[in-house]
Amino acid sequence: MDLKFAQADLDFQQEVRAFIAKNWPESSREHVARTPSHVTKQSPAARAWYDALLQQGWAVPNWPVEHGGTDWTPMQKYIWDRETVNASCPNRSPFGATMLAPVLYTWGNAEQQARFLPAIREERVQWCQGYSEPNAGSDLANLQTRAERDGNDYVVNGSKIWTSSAHVADWMFCLVRTDAEAPRKQQGISFLLIDMNSPGIEVSPILLMGDLHSVNTVTLTDVRVPAENLVGEENKGWTYAKGLLSHERTGIALVARSQFALRRLRDYANDAKQDGTELLEDTDFKRKVDAVDIELRALEMLELRTLAAAEAGNAPGPESSLLKIRGTEIAQRIADLHIEALGYYALPYPDQTLIDNEGPIGPDYAVPALRDLFYGRAASIFGGSNEIQKNIIAKAVLGL
């Protein structure tokens, strides 16, 4: 594949860089780079960035034009991703714009699109995903949360677990069982939009390694959901869920972010010393860095082919599982190498530096490294575990 930019792409790259320079100042970039990846709070600077995107018409470049997206080519989207990552631009929550929105503009009705898509595009409403349950994680079709029709409402009872950002979300898109007698488990599932302020919803934190709070248990007790919040047809939710997951898995690959992290790793290794020499000159460490670099370049080619297929109107298929598997594995390996390069400088957490009021003992960029490492261990489980993705590939590609 020829990765040389055409002149039109180079012109677009300069336009993007000028926009970023104007709307995302250098003073904001290092703060984002130091912030652990699980943090969800929106800063005033991030709000100003989203407003600038809206004014420019670039808030949701991957959406259809009729819903506020752009008509960018795959190469322009590729350039946008790399430039915004390199400038440490704010991370948009994936749940609304990347995951739910394609379901709404594909299967939602006109009223739902008019009601929900503008707020998602403007990043003014936060969403969470109600999929996994205590006994239905990787075996998602085994979910037991029930939704029974009662007049103009559904009454929902059950629980969801590992629900990222539920503690800050305004709404949840949720898979529920509406037909317990369906011949196949997948046939009795529906897709509901649930207001998180509804009576009967309780959110309980689950602390991950390092006392990180990003995931939760959500308990739903007699929660009344208007029937108008049903997306598509009743008992057809499995179809919509599969479409959503293909977009989630493609996004989890995070190729651009891994490339940025790899460049930072080389900077760390240049600063680090081992037996008086730069760590990057150590043969064993350099071999590990080069090996992950080669694999990341190969993953980049797969991402570009997927973008090109999407531009041709083809929805993500088994390649999204390949992107998810390799993307999360590579990101985890780079995080491991970060800690190897930083050593004990990676130990202080941001809250500890505030307590002792002395700041980190090493470089500022080391502050979020260990927490990001801990958080990233779950990436191979999020969006369907990597083992499940291998089963999908075996069935869809190998015919096993």
Buried (B, 14 or more C-beta within 10 A) or exposed (E): EEEEBEEEBEEBBEBBBEBBEEBBEEEBBEEBBBBBBBBBEBBEBBEBBBBBBBEEEBBBBBBBEEBBBBEBBBBBBBBBBBBBBBBBBBBBBBBBBBBBBBBBBBBBEEEBBEBBBEBBBBBEBBBBBBBBBEEBBEEBBEBBBBBEEEEEBBBBBBBBBBBBBBBBBBBBBBBBBBBEEBEEBBBBBBBBBBBBEBEEBEBEEBEBEBEBEBBBBBBBEEBBBBBEBBBBEBBBBBBBBEBBBBBBBBBBBBBBBBBBBBEBBBEBBEBBEBEEEBBBEBEEBBEBBEEBBEBBEEBBEBBBEBBBBBEEEEEBBBBBBBBBBBBBBBBBBBBBBBBBBBBEBBBBBBEEBEEEEEEBEBEEBBBBBBBBBBBBBBBBBBBBBBEBBEBBBEEEEEEE
